[in-house]
Amino acid sequence: MKGFRKTAAVLLTMLLTALTMLALPAPAAAQDSAPAPGAGPVTGYYEIKGAITTNLSSTGNKLNYISVNVTISLTDSRDYELVQKHEPMIKDAITDTLGAVTLKQINEPGSRNTIRDKVREVVIRLLDDCVGRRIVKDVMFSDFKWQ
């Protein structure tokens, strides 16, 4: 009888441990990263292919240029095709914004962030007007060159 109780206790402990493990959520690394159906929006990214390059605003005879690679952060990855559809207008607006920058402005401390903020405002306003709602979260420069 003593051996039976010991075996029963071990089996009961194993059963309770197994049931407890089944009731616990899976570790984060093992969970599927895809959102559940009906879940909220997932941030997406739209990379404008190729650098956007234009001349800087200048009053002298020397031409200077600025060249940036741009990635747009979307509030919802499902809006990717909307941004793709309006990419020519986005590129044009960014080119106009960059073309208004002077070499003196670029040489100021923090100029990259200041210019990026201006570009972000222009892209957000443009797409808000085209789409009728906010779809842009942020605009990032992955490359920023000037001469």
C-alpha positions in Angstrom: 0.0 0.0 0.0 2.9 2.3 0.8 4.3 2.0 -2.8 0.8 2.6 -4.3 0.5 6.0 -2.4 3.9 7.1 -3.4 3.2 6.2 -7.1 -0.2 7.9 -6.9 1.3 11.0 -5.4 4.0 11.2 -8.1 1.3 10.7 -10.9 -0.9 13.4 -9.3 2.0 15.8 -9.1 2.9 15.2 -12.8 -0.8 15.6 -13.8 -1.1 18.9 -11.9 2.1 20.2 -13.4 1.0 19.4 -16.9 -2.4 21.0 -16.4 -0.7 24.1 -15.0 1.6 24.4 -18.0 -1.2 24.1 -20.4 -3.1 26.9 -18.7 -0.2 29.3 -18.8 0.4 31.6 -21.8 3.2 30.7 -24.1 6.5 32.6 -23.7 6.8 35.7 -25.9 9.4 34.2 -28.1 7.1 31.3 -29.0 4.0 33.3 -29.7 3.1 34.2 -33.2 4.1 37.8 -34.0 1.2 38.3 -36.5 -1.7 40.3 -35.1 -4.9 38.4 -34.3 -7.8 39.0 -36.7 -9.6 42.1 -35.6 -6.6 43.4 -33.7 -5.6 47.0 -34.0 -3.3 48.5 -36.7 0.3 47.5 -37.0 3.0 50.0 -37.9 4.3 49.7 -41.4 7.2 51.2 -43.4 7.3 52.5 -46.9 10.8 53.0 -48.4 11.0 55.4 -51.3 13.2 53.7 -53.8 16.3 55.7 -54.7 17.7 58.8 -53.2 15.9 62.1 -53.6 18.5 64.6 -54.8 18.1 68.3 -55.6 20.1 71.5 -55.7 20.2 73.7 -52.5 18.8 77.2 -52.6 21.7 79.5 -53.5 22.3 83.1 -54.4 25.9 82.5 -55.6 27.5 80.9 -58.6 28.4 77.7 -56.8 25.8 74.9 -57.0 25.4 72.7 -53.9 23.1 69.7 -53.6 21.3 67.6 -51.0 20.5 63.9 -51.3 18.4 61.9 -48.9 16.9 58.4 -48.7 13.5 58.5 -47.2 11.4 55.9 -45.3 7.8 56.7 -44.2 6.5 55.1 -41.1 2.8 54.3 -41.4 0.2 54.2 -38.6 -1.2 51.1 -40.3 0.7 48.7 -42.6 -2.4 48.2 -44.7 -2.0 51.8 -46.0 1.2 50.8 -47.9 -0.6 50.9 -51.3 -2.0 54.4 -50.6 1.5 55.7 -50.1 2.7 53.8 -53.2 -0.1 55.4 -55.3 0.9 58.9 -54.2 4.7 58.4 -54.3 5.3 60.8 -57.3 3.6 63.6 -55.4 5.5 62.7 -52.2 8.8 62.8 -54.1 7.9 66.2 -55.6 6.9 67.7 -52.3 10.1 66.4 -50.7 12.2 67.8 -53.6 10.6 71.2 -53.2 11.1 71.2 -49.5 14.8 70.2 -49.8 15.3 72.7 -52.6 14.4 75.6 -50.3 17.2 74.7 -47.9 20.4 76.8 -48.0 23.9 75.6 -47.3 24.0 77.9 -44.3 21.0 76.1 -42.8 22.5 72.7 -43.4 25.7 73.7 -41.6 23.8 74.7 -38.5 23.9 72.2 -35.5 20.8 69.9 -35.6 20.0 70.8 -39.2 19.3 67.1 -40.2 16.5 66.9 -37.6 15.2 70.3 -38.5 15.0 69.4 -42.2 13.5 66.0 -41.4 10.8 67.7 -39.3 9.9 70.0 -42.2 9.8 67.1 -44.6 7.6 65.2 -42.1 5.1 68.1 -41.9 4.9 68.3 -45.7 4.4 64.6 -46.2 1.8 64.3 -43.4 -0.2 67.3 -44.8 0.0 66.0 -48.4 -1.2 62.5 -47.5 -3.8 63.8 -45.1 -5.3 65.9 -47.9 -5.1 63.1 -50.5 -6.4 60.3 -48.3 -8.6 62.2 -45.9 -7.1 60.8 -42.7 -3.8 60.5 -40.9 -1.8 57.6 -42.2 1.8 58.8 -41.6 3.4 58.4 -38.2 6.9 59.6 -39.0 9.4 60.3 -41.8 13.0 59.0 -41.5 16.2 59.7 -43.4 18.3 56.6 -43.8 21.0 58.6 -45.7 21.6 62.3 -45.7 24.3 63.9 -47.9 25.1 67.4 -49.1 27.9 69.2 -50.8 
